[in-house]
């Protein structure tokens, strides 16, 4: 069964909603939101703060890119890729997972998408 996340600033609303849902469904309260879909959530007096630091670090670890130094590399334009040229990847699942994870980060983190877009425009 799928997990459903209920969040609100109104604690009475949440308590009432959970009580009503318990009448119809078998549910359990998982407590405070900490980590969901690769996004860490921390709450303090100024509000709810979301970040993906842990998700990105886990991704870098998985790809063995932790600790590498940044360098500026020219990005060529006008290249045409073809599935008929070059060597095939024996197991493309790791590549697909990595590309999917990078797409997820850029789609859920607009500041990263904006920075990458700016970088590519200036190259």
NORWO-V826973 format. One record per residue. RES is the residue in one small letter. SS is DSSP state (~ for helix, > for strand, _ for the rest). Layout:
{{RES & SS} {RES & SS}}
This chain:
{{x & _} {x & _} {x & _} {x & _} {x & _} {x & _} {x & _} {x & _} {x & _} {x & _} {x & ~} {x & ~} {x & ~} {x & ~} {x & ~} {x & ~} {x & ~} {x & ~} {x & ~} {x & ~} {x & ~} {x & ~} {x & ~} {x & ~} {x & _} {x & _} {x & _} {x & _} {x & _} {x & _} {x & _} {x & _} {x & _} {x & _} {x & >} {x & >} {x & _} {x & _} {x & >} {x & >} {x & >} {x & >} {x & >} {x & >} {x & _} {x & _} {x & >} {x & >} {x & >} {x & >} {x & >} {x & _} {x & ~} {x & ~} {x & ~} {x & ~} {x & ~} {x & ~} {x & ~} {x & ~} {x & ~} {x & ~} {x & _} {x & _} {x & _} {x & _} {x & _} {x & _} {x & _} {x & _} {x & _} {x & _} {x & _} {x & _} {x & _} {x & _} {x & _} {x & _} {x & _} {x & _} {x & _} {x & _} {x & _} {x & _} {x & _} {x & _} {x & _} {x & _} {x & _} {x & _} {x & _} {x & _} {x & ~} {x & ~} {x & ~} {x & ~} {x & ~} {x & ~} {x & ~} {x & ~} {x & ~} {x & ~} {x & ~} {x & ~} {x & ~} {x & ~} {x & ~} {x & ~} {x & _} {x & ~} {x & ~} {x & ~} {x & ~} {x & ~} {x & ~} {x & ~} {x & ~} {x & ~} {x & ~} {x & ~} {x & ~} {x & _} {x & _}}
